[in-house]
Amino acid sequence: MHSPLRRLALAAISASVALAALVPLEAAAQKTIKFIPEADLRSLDPIWTTAYITRNHGYMVYDTLFATDAKFQIRPQMVDKYELSADKLTWTFTLRDGLKFHDGQPVRSADCIASIQRWAKRDVLGQKLGDLTESWTAVNDKTFRLKLKQPFAYVLEALGKPSSNVPFILPERLAKTDAFQQVSDPTGSGPFKMVKEQWVPGSKVVYVKNTDYVPRKEAPSWAAGGKVVKVDRVEWLYIPDSATAAAALNSGEVDWWQQLPPDLIPVLAKNKDIRIENTDPLGSTGMIRFNQLQPPFNNQKLRQALLHVVNQQDYAIAIAGDPKNGKPCASFFTCGTPLANQAGSAVLTGKRDLEKAKALIK
């Protein structure tokens, strides 16, 4: 049967790209969601790889101390309250009530400290935080402190980092694993439990609702807020062939396709039972870089000449198909975000100038 839930469909291009979503319209009482993810889940360790599929798995089974909301604000997640000392060197965090791991054990300060310390050995921002850390101390099972060597303005941004590597909280027994050795036990405290005995690498991953999970009371907002689970089971079905995946969606064998080739969007849009949604207007930013060590692009003048003639919109259309699915973005950081800045990019945003390009390579 079809599901009314939304799904993502990504087309990565050399400009800022919109995310499409394919969703069957027919409402149903089903409690199982069958989902086609973007890739095969190969590693369960959230700090072992920066692969988004592992990150997404992490959000299913783990939780975080802080989280980033839809307005890019850092909000408490597992943390109930926190405070910073007047000298900006000591942070005190208190966990909220009701936090349990999937094995029934309560989430403790020791679990949080061990998890952050392990994450900090692999993540770049975490390493910076680690360099400035004097100590982590458990005051009691629910309260712990971070003491810094010097003030660091991005403590909350580090603990609430939304993407790879995400500082997920693991049980201390797992978080004590060497950061350069993989963790294979998926025990977390998140809204879903992974049914590891039903995991078939290259084919299927199964999650079931964590009935002990206590969501926050706030409305959900991106990675923050209350994570209220409304289904009993989620199956990730890895289908690498896009034609097979499209057929499965059309027939109702699956409910949600995360990422599909742009050329299939108009085809699937003809099915009245499928809803196409733009769930992430920011999309992603792709870049083409020259190999400056090898001819011909070891020639600076040639690289400069290309900037005067390359047309980002051509690439966007070639990769995304419909112009509305991609747009030029001359910012290093994704356009539409607080860090976006096109200063100094006039050579890309201005009129194409073939004559100037020719003059540079004479």
C-alpha positions as a Markdown table, in Angstrom:
| # | Residue | x | y | z |
|---|---|---|---|---|
| 1 | Met | 0.0 | 0.0 | 0.0 |
| 2 | His | 1.0 | 3.6 | -0.5 |
| 3 | Ser | 2.2 | 5.9 | 2.3 |
| 4 | Pro | 1.5 | 9.6 | 2.7 |
| 5 | Leu | 5.0 | 10.3 | 4.0 |
| 6 | Arg | 7.4 | 12.6 | 2.2 |
| 7 | Arg | 10.6 | 11.5 | 0.6 |
| 8 | Leu | 13.8 | 13.0 | -0.7 |
| 9 | Ala | 15.2 | 12.9 | -4.3 |
| 10 | Leu | 18.6 | 14.5 | -4.8 |
| 11 | Ala | 20.2 | 15.5 | -8.1 |
| 12 | Ala | 23.8 | 16.7 | -7.4 |
| 13 | Ile | 24.9 | 19.4 | -9.8 |
| 14 | Ser | 27.6 | 22.1 | -10.1 |
| 15 | Ala | 25.2 | 24.7 | -8.8 |
| 16 | Ser | 22.9 | 24.9 | -5.8 |
| 17 | Val | 20.3 | 22.2 | -6.3 |
| 18 | Ala | 16.8 | 21.6 | -5.1 |
| 19 | Leu | 15.7 | 18.4 | -3.5 |
| 20 | Ala | 12.7 | 16.7 | -5.0 |
| 21 | Ala | 10.5 | 14.3 | -3.1 |
| 22 | Leu | 8.5 | 11.4 | -4.3 |
| 23 | Val | 5.6 | 10.4 | -2.2 |
| 24 | Pro | 2.5 | 8.2 | -2.8 |
| 25 | Leu | -0.6 | 10.2 | -2.1 |
| 26 | Glu | -3.0 | 7.4 | -0.9 |
| 27 | Ala | -3.4 | 7.7 | 2.9 |
| 28 | Ala | -3.2 | 4.4 | 4.7 |
| 29 | Ala | -3.1 | 3.0 | 8.2 |
| 30 | Gln | 0.1 | 1.1 | 7.5 |
| 31 | Lys | 2.7 | 1.1 | 10.2 |
| 32 | Thr | 5.7 | 0.0 | 8.1 |
| 33 | Ile | 7.5 | 2.4 | 5.8 |
| 34 | Lys | 9.6 | 1.0 | 2.9 |
| 35 | Phe | 12.3 | 3.4 | 1.9 |
| 36 | Ile | 14.9 | 3.4 | -0.9 |
| 37 | Pro | 18.0 | 5.2 | 0.5 |
| 38 | Glu | 20.7 | 6.9 | -1.5 |
| 39 | Ala | 23.3 | 4.3 | -0.8 |
| 40 | Asp | 24.0 | 1.0 | 0.8 |
| 41 | Leu | 24.7 | 1.1 | 4.6 |
| 42 | Arg | 28.1 | -0.4 | 5.1 |
| 43 | Ser | 29.3 | 1.0 | 8.4 |
| 44 | Leu | 27.3 | 1.4 | 11.6 |
| 45 | Asp | 30.0 | 3.5 | 13.3 |
| 46 | Pro | 28.9 | 7.2 | 13.1 |
| 47 | Ile | 32.5 | 8.5 | 13.3 |
| 48 | Trp | 34.1 | 5.9 | 11.0 |
| 49 | Thr | 33.0 | 7.5 | 7.8 |
| 50 | Thr | 31.5 | 10.8 | 6.6 |
| 51 | Ala | 29.1 | 8.9 | 4.3 |
| 52 | Tyr | 25.7 | 10.4 | 4.6 |
| 53 | Ile | 24.1 | 7.0 | 4.7 |
| 54 | Thr | 25.9 | 6.3 | 7.9 |
| 55 | Arg | 25.0 | 9.7 | 9.2 |
| 56 | Asn | 21.3 | 9.1 | 8.4 |
| 57 | His | 21.5 | 5.7 | 10.1 |
| 58 | Gly | 22.9 | 7.6 | 13.1 |
| 59 | Tyr | 19.9 | 9.8 | 13.3 |
| 60 | Met | 17.6 | 6.8 | 13.4 |
| 61 | Val | 19.3 | 5.1 | 16.3 |
| 62 | Tyr | 21.2 | 7.8 | 18.2 |
| 63 | Asp | 20.5 | 11.2 | 19.8 |
| 64 | Thr | 22.6 | 14.2 | 20.3 |
| 65 | Leu | 23.2 | 16.7 | 23.2 |
| 66 | Phe | 22.3 | 19.6 | 21.0 |
| 67 | Ala | 20.9 | 19.9 | 17.5 |
| 68 | Thr | 20.6 | 22.5 | 14.7 |
| 69 | Asp | 17.1 | 23.7 | 13.8 |
| 70 | Ala | 15.7 | 24.9 | 10.5 |
| 71 | Lys | 16.9 | 28.4 | 11.2 |
| 72 | Phe | 20.5 | 27.2 | 11.8 |
| 73 | Gln | 20.1 | 27.8 | 15.6 |
| 74 | Ile | 21.6 | 25.4 | 18.1 |
| 75 | Arg | 19.0 | 24.0 | 20.5 |
| 76 | Pro | 19.2 | 21.6 | 23.4 |
| 77 | Gln | 18.3 | 18.0 | 22.4 |
| 78 | Met | 19.3 | 15.5 | 25.1 |
| 79 | Val | 20.3 | 18.4 | 27.3 |
| 80 | Asp | 17.7 | 19.9 | 29.6 |
| 81 | Lys | 19.6 | 22.9 | 30.7 |
| 82 | Tyr | 23.1 | 24.3 | 30.5 |
| 83 | Glu | 25.1 | 27.3 | 31.7 |
| 84 | Leu | 28.4 | 29.0 | 31.0 |
| 85 | Ser | 30.6 | 30.5 | 33.7 |
| 86 | Ala | 31.4 | 34.3 | 33.7 |
| 87 | Asp | 34.9 | 33.7 | 32.6 |
| 88 | Lys | 33.6 | 31.6 | 29.7 |
| 89 | Leu | 35.8 | 28.6 | 30.6 |
| 90 | Thr | 33.4 | 26.2 | 32.2 |
| 91 | Trp | 30.2 | 24.8 | 30.6 |
| 92 | Thr | 27.8 | 22.8 | 32.8 |
| 93 | Phe | 25.2 | 20.5 | 31.1 |
| 94 | Thr | 22.3 | 18.7 | 32.7 |
| 95 | Leu | 20.5 | 15.8 | 30.9 |
| 96 | Arg | 16.7 | 15.7 | 30.6 |
| 97 | Asp | 14.7 | 13.0 | 32.3 |
| 98 | Gly | 13.7 | 9.8 | 30.6 |
| 99 | Leu | 16.8 | 9.1 | 28.5 |
| 100 | Lys | 17.4 | 5.4 | 28.0 |
| 101 | Phe | 19.6 | 3.3 | 25.7 |
| 102 | His | 18.0 | 0.5 | 23.7 |
| 103 | Asp | 19.3 | -2.0 | 26.2 |
| 104 | Gly | 17.3 | -0.4 | 28.9 |
| 105 | Gln | 20.2 | 1.3 | 30.6 |
| 106 | Pro | 19.8 | 5.0 | 31.5 |
| 107 | Val | 21.9 | 7.6 | 29.6 |
| 108 | Arg | 24.5 | 8.9 | 32.0 |
| 109 | Ser | 27.1 | 11.7 | 32.1 |
| 110 | Ala | 29.8 | 9.1 | 31.6 |
| 111 | Asp | 28.2 | 8.0 | 28.3 |
| 112 | Cys | 28.1 | 11.5 | 27.0 |
| 113 | Ile | 31.7 | 12.3 | 28.0 |
| 114 | Ala | 33.1 | 9.1 | 26.5 |
| 115 | Ser | 31.1 | 9.7 | 23.2 |
| 116 | Ile | 32.2 | 13.3 | 22.8 |
| 117 | Gln | 35.9 | 12.4 | 23.5 |
| 118 | Arg | 35.8 | 9.6 | 20.9 |
| 119 | Trp | 34.1 | 11.8 | 18.3 |
| 120 | Ala | 36.6 | 14.5 | 18.9 |
| 121 | Lys | 39.5 | 12.3 | 17.8 |
| 122 | Arg | 38.0 | 11.9 | 14.3 |
| 123 | Asp | 36.0 | 15.0 | 13.5 |
| 124 | Val | 37.8 | 18.3 | 12.5 |
| 125 | Leu | 35.7 | 20.6 | 14.6 |
| 126 | Gly | 35.8 | 18.0 | 17.4 |
| 127 | Gln | 39.6 | 18.0 | 17.2 |
| 128 | Lys | 39.6 | 21.8 | 17.7 |
| 129 | Leu | 37.3 | 21.5 | 20.7 |
| 130 | Gly | 39.6 | 18.7 | 22.0 |
| 131 | Asp | 42.7 | 20.9 | 21.6 |
| 132 | Leu | 41.0 | 23.6 | 23.8 |
| 133 | Thr | 39.6 | 21.2 | 26.4 |
| 134 | Glu | 41.3 | 21.0 | 29.8 |
| 135 | Ser | 38.9 | 18.4 | 31.2 |
| 136 | Trp | 35.5 | 16.7 | 31.1 |
| 137 | Thr | 34.0 | 15.9 | 34.5 |
| 138 | Ala | 30.9 | 14.0 | 35.6 |
| 139 | Val | 29.3 | 15.8 | 38.5 |
| 140 | Asn | 26.7 | 13.1 | 38.8 |
| 141 | Asp | 24.8 | 10.8 | 36.5 |
| 142 | Lys | 22.9 | 13.6 | 34.9 |
| 143 | Thr | 25.2 | 16.6 | 35.1 |
| 144 | Phe | 28.7 | 17.0 | 33.6 |
| 145 | Arg | 31.2 | 19.8 | 33.0 |
| 146 | Leu | 33.5 | 20.9 | 30.3 |
| 147 | Lys | 36.4 | 23.0 | 31.3 |
| 148 | Leu | 38.3 | 24.9 | 28.6 |
| 149 | Lys | 41.9 | 26.1 | 28.4 |
| 150 | Gln | 40.6 | 29.3 | 26.8 |
| 151 | Pro | 37.2 | 30.6 | 25.7 |
| 152 | Phe | 35.8 | 28.9 | 22.5 |
| 153 | Ala | 32.8 | 30.5 | 20.9 |
| 154 | Tyr | 31.8 | 27.3 | 19.0 |
| 155 | Val | 31.2 | 24.8 | 21.8 |
| 156 | Leu | 27.5 | 24.5 | 21.1 |
| 157 | Glu | 28.0 | 24.5 | 17.3 |
| 158 | Ala | 30.4 | 21.6 | 17.8 |
| 159 | Leu | 28.1 | 19.6 | 20.1 |
| 160 | Gly | 25.1 | 20.4 | 17.8 |
| 161 | Lys | 26.9 | 19.7 | 14.5 |
| 162 | Pro | 24.2 | 18.4 | 12.1 |
| 163 | Ser | 26.2 | 16.5 | 9.6 |
| 164 | Ser | 29.2 | 14.2 | 9.2 |
| 165 | Asn | 30.6 | 13.6 | 11.7 |
| 166 | Val | 27.7 | 14.1 | 14.0 |
| 167 | Pro | 28.5 | 13.8 | 17.8 |
| 168 | Phe | 26.0 | 11.1 | 18.6 |
| 169 | Ile | 25.8 | 9.7 | 22.1 |
| 170 | Leu | 26.7 | 6.0 | 22.5 |
| 171 | Pro | 26.8 | 3.9 | 25.7 |
| 172 | Glu | 30.1 | 4.3 | 27.5 |
| 173 | Arg | 30.9 | 0.6 | 26.9 |
| 174 | Leu | 30.9 | 1.3 | 23.1 |
| 175 | Ala | 32.3 | 4.9 | 23.2 |
| 176 | Lys | 35.4 | 3.6 | 25.0 |
| 177 | Thr | 36.3 | 1.7 | 21.8 |
| 178 | Asp | 39.4 | 3.1 | 20.1 |
| 179 | Ala | 38.4 | 5.9 | 17.7 |
| 180 | Phe | 40.3 | 4.0 | 14.9 |
| 181 | Gln | 38.5 | 0.7 | 15.5 |
| 182 | Gln | 34.9 | 0.4 | 14.2 |
| 183 | Val | 31.9 | 0.0 | 16.5 |
| 184 | Ser | 29.5 | -2.7 | 15.2 |
| 185 | Asp | 26.9 | -2.6 | 18.0 |
| 186 | Pro | 24.1 | -0.2 | 17.0 |
| 187 | Thr | 22.8 | 0.4 | 20.5 |
| 188 | Gly | 21.8 | 4.0 | 21.0 |
| 189 | Ser | 19.1 | 6.0 | 22.6 |
| 190 | Gly | 17.4 | 7.4 | 19.5 |
| 191 | Pro | 13.8 | 7.0 | 18.3 |
| 192 | Phe | 14.4 | 3.8 | 16.4 |
| 193 | Lys | 16.2 | 0.5 | 17.2 |
| 194 | Met | 18.1 | -1.3 | 14.4 |
| 195 | Val | 17.2 | -5.0 | 14.1 |
| 196 | Lys | 20.7 | -6.1 | 13.4 |
| 197 | Glu | 19.8 | -9.8 | 12.8 |
| 198 | Gln | 17.7 | -8.7 | 9.9 |
| 199 | Trp | 20.4 | -6.5 | 8.3 |
| 200 | Val | 21.4 | -7.8 | 4.9 |
| 201 | Pro | 24.3 | -5.6 | 3.6 |
| 202 | Gly | 23.7 | -4.6 | 0.0 |
| 203 | Ser | 20.0 | -5.2 | 0.4 |
| 204 | Lys | 18.0 | -4.4 | 3.5 |
| 205 | Val | 18.2 | -2.6 | 6.9 |
| 206 | Val | 15.3 | -2.8 | 9.4 |
| 207 | Tyr | 14.5 | -0.4 | 12.2 |
| 208 | Val | 11.6 | -0.6 | 14.7 |
| 209 | Lys | 10.1 | 2.0 | 16.9 |
| 210 | Asn | 11.9 | 2.6 | 20.2 |
| 211 | Thr | 8.9 | 2.6 | 22.6 |
| 212 | Asp | 11.0 | 3.9 | 25.5 |
| 213 | Tyr | 12.1 | 7.0 | 23.6 |
| 214 | Val | 10.9 | 10.3 | 25.2 |
| 215 | Pro | 10.8 | 13.1 | 22.6 |
| 216 | Arg | 11.2 | 16.7 | 23.4 |
| 217 | Lys | 8.0 | 18.7 | 23.8 |
| 218 | Glu | 9.0 | 21.3 | 21.2 |
| 219 | Ala | 7.8 | 21.0 | 17.6 |
| 220 | Pro | 10.3 | 19.3 | 15.3 |
| 221 | Ser | 12.6 | 21.6 | 13.3 |
| 222 | Trp | 15.2 | 19.9 | 11.1 |
| 223 | Ala | 17.5 | 18.0 | 13.5 |
| 224 | Ala | 16.0 | 19.6 | 16.6 |
| 225 | Gly | 12.8 | 19.4 | 18.5 |
| 226 | Gly | 10.5 | 16.5 | 19.3 |
| 227 | Lys | 11.1 | 13.4 | 17.3 |
| 228 | Val | 7.7 | 11.7 | 17.5 |
| 229 | Val | 7.6 | 8.3 | 15.8 |
| 230 | Lys | 4.3 | 7.5 | 14.1 |
| 231 | Val | 5.2 | 4.1 | 12.5 |
| 232 | Asp | 6.2 | 0.8 | 14.0 |
| 233 | Arg | 8.8 | -0.2 | 11.5 |
| 234 | Val | 11.0 | 1.3 | 8.8 |
| 235 | Glu | 12.7 | -0.9 | 6.1 |
| 236 | Trp | 15.6 | 0.5 | 4.0 |
| 237 | Leu | 15.6 | -1.3 | 0.7 |
| 238 | Tyr | 18.8 | -0.7 | -1.3 |
| 239 | Ile | 17.9 | -0.7 | -5.0 |
| 240 | Pro | 20.9 | 0.6 | -7.0 |
| 241 | Asp | 19.2 | 0.3 | -10.4 |
| 242 | Ser | 17.0 | 3.4 | -10.9 |
| 243 | Ala | 14.7 | 1.7 | -13.4 |
| 244 | Thr | 14.0 | -1.1 | -10.8 |
| 245 | Ala | 13.5 | 1.5 | -8.1 |
| 246 | Ala | 11.1 | 3.5 | -10.2 |
| 247 | Ala | 9.1 | 0.4 | -11.0 |
| 248 | Ala | 8.9 | -0.4 | -7.3 |
| 249 | Leu | 7.6 | 3.0 | -6.5 |
| 250 | Asn | 5.1 | 3.0 | -9.3 |
| 251 | Ser | 3.7 | -0.3 | -8.2 |
| 252 | Gly | 3.4 | 0.6 | -4.6 |
| 253 | Glu | 6.0 | -1.9 | -3.4 |
| 254 | Val | 7.9 | 1.0 | -1.7 |
| 255 | Asp | 6.7 | 4.2 | -0.2 |
| 256 | Trp | 9.6 | 6.6 | -0.3 |
| 257 | Trp | 12.5 | 7.1 | -2.7 |
| 258 | Gln | 15.2 | 9.4 | -1.4 |
| 259 | Gln | 17.4 | 10.1 | -4.4 |
| 260 | Leu | 16.6 | 9.6 | -8.1 |
| 261 | Pro | 18.0 | 10.6 | -11.5 |
| 262 | Pro | 16.4 | 14.0 | -12.5 |
| 263 | Asp | 15.2 | 12.5 | -15.8 |
| 264 | Leu | 12.8 | 10.2 | -14.0 |
| 265 | Ile | 11.0 | 13.1 | -12.2 |
| 266 | Pro | 8.7 | 13.9 | -15.1 |
| 267 | Val | 8.1 | 10.2 | -15.7 |
| 268 | Leu | 7.0 | 9.5 | -12.2 |
| 269 | Ala | 5.1 | 12.8 | -12.0 |
| 270 | Lys | 2.5 | 11.2 | -14.4 |
| 271 | Asn | 1.5 | 8.8 | -11.6 |
| 272 | Lys | -1.3 | 10.6 | -9.7 |
| 273 | Asp | -0.5 | 8.5 | -6.7 |
| 274 | Ile | 3.0 | 9.9 | -6.4 |
| 275 | Arg | 3.6 | 13.3 | -4.9 |
| 276 | Ile | 6.8 | 15.2 | -5.9 |
| 277 | Glu | 8.0 | 17.7 | -3.3 |
| 278 | Asn | 10.9 | 20.1 | -2.9 |
| 279 | Thr | 11.8 | 19.3 | 0.7 |
| 280 | Asp | 15.1 | 21.2 | 0.7 |
| 281 | Pro | 15.2 | 24.3 | -1.5 |
| 282 | Leu | 18.8 | 24.9 | -0.5 |
| 283 | Gly | 19.9 | 21.6 | -2.1 |
| 284 | Ser | 23.6 | 20.9 | -2.3 |
| 285 | Thr | 26.5 | 22.7 | -4.0 |
| 286 | Gly | 28.7 | 20.9 | -6.4 |
| 287 | Met | 32.1 | 22.2 | -7.7 |
| 288 | Ile | 34.5 | 21.4 | -10.5 |
| 289 | Arg | 38.2 | 21.8 | -9.7 |
| 290 | Phe | 41.1 | 21.9 | -12.0 |
| 291 | Asn | 44.1 | 19.6 | -11.5 |
| 292 | Gln | 46.7 | 22.4 | -11.3 |
| 293 | Leu | 49.6 | 19.9 | -11.2 |
| 294 | Gln | 49.0 | 18.6 | -14.7 |
| 295 | Pro | 48.9 | 20.3 | -18.2 |
| 296 | Pro | 46.9 | 22.1 | -19.4 |
| 297 | Phe | 45.5 | 23.5 | -16.2 |
| 298 | Asn | 48.9 | 24.1 | -14.6 |
| 299 | Asn | 48.7 | 27.2 | -16.7 |
| 300 | Gln | 47.2 | 30.0 | -14.6 |
| 301 | Lys | 46.1 | 32.0 | -17.6 |
| 302 | Leu | 44.1 | 29.1 | -19.0 |
| 303 | Arg | 42.3 | 28.7 | -15.7 |
| 304 | Gln | 41.5 | 32.4 | -15.6 |
| 305 | Ala | 40.3 | 32.3 | -19.2 |
| 306 | Leu | 37.8 | 29.5 | -18.5 |
| 307 | Leu | 36.2 | 31.5 | -15.7 |
| 308 | His | 35.2 | 34.1 | -18.3 |
| 309 | Val | 33.4 | 31.5 | -20.5 |
| 310 | Val | 32.1 | 28.8 | -18.3 |
| 311 | Asn | 28.3 | 29.0 | -17.8 |
| 312 | Gln | 27.0 | 27.4 | -14.5 |
| 313 | Gln | 23.5 | 27.3 | -15.8 |
| 314 | Asp | 24.5 | 25.0 | -18.7 |
| 315 | Tyr | 25.9 | 22.5 | -16.1 |
| 316 | Ala | 22.8 | 22.8 | -13.9 |
| 317 | Ile | 20.5 | 22.0 | -16.8 |
| 318 | Ala | 22.8 | 19.2 | -18.1 |
| 319 | Ile | 22.7 | 17.5 | -14.7 |
| 320 | Ala | 19.4 | 18.5 | -13.2 |
| 321 | Gly | 17.3 | 18.5 | -16.4 |
| 322 | Asp | 14.6 | 21.0 | -15.5 |
| 323 | Pro | 16.0 | 24.5 | -14.8 |
| 324 | Lys | 13.9 | 24.8 | -11.7 |
| 325 | Asn | 15.9 | 22.0 | -10.1 |
| 326 | Gly | 19.2 | 23.9 | -10.2 |
| 327 | Lys | 20.5 | 27.4 | -10.2 |
| 328 | Pro | 24.0 | 29.1 | -10.4 |
| 329 | Cys | 25.7 | 29.7 | -7.1 |
| 330 | Ala | 29.0 | 31.6 | -7.1 |
| 331 | Ser | 29.5 | 31.2 | -3.3 |
| 332 | Phe | 31.9 | 28.7 | -1.8 |
| 333 | Phe | 29.2 | 28.1 | 0.9 |
| 334 | Thr | 25.7 | 27.1 | -0.3 |
| 335 | Cys | 23.6 | 30.0 | -1.5 |
| 336 | Gly | 20.7 | 30.8 | 0.7 |
| 337 | Thr | 22.6 | 30.0 | 3.9 |
| 338 | Pro | 23.9 | 32.5 | 6.5 |
| 339 | Leu | 27.5 | 31.9 | 5.3 |
| 340 | Ala | 26.8 | 32.5 | 1.6 |
| 341 | Asn | 28.9 | 35.3 | 0.1 |
| 342 | Gln | 29.5 | 36.0 | -3.6 |
| 343 | Ala | 32.0 | 38.8 | -3.0 |
| 344 | Gly | 34.9 | 38.5 | -5.5 |
| 345 | Ser | 32.9 | 36.2 | -7.8 |
| 346 | Ala | 32.0 | 38.7 | -10.5 |
| 347 | Val | 34.0 | 36.8 | -13.0 |
| 348 | Leu | 31.5 | 33.9 | -12.7 |
| 349 | Thr | 28.3 | 36.0 | -12.3 |
| 350 | Gly | 29.0 | 38.6 | -15.0 |
| 351 | Lys | 28.5 | 38.5 | -18.7 |
| 352 | Arg | 30.4 | 35.7 | -20.5 |
| 353 | Asp | 33.4 | 37.2 | -22.4 |
| 354 | Leu | 34.9 | 34.9 | -25.1 |
| 355 | Glu | 37.2 | 37.7 | -26.4 |
| 356 | Lys | 38.7 | 38.3 | -22.9 |
| 357 | Ala | 39.3 | 34.6 | -22.6 |
| 358 | Lys | 41.1 | 34.4 | -26.0 |
| 359 | Ala | 43.3 | 37.4 | -25.0 |
| 360 | Leu | 44.4 | 35.6 | -21.8 |
| 361 | Ile | 45.7 | 32.5 | -23.7 |
| 362 | Lys | 47.4 | 34.2 | -26.7 |
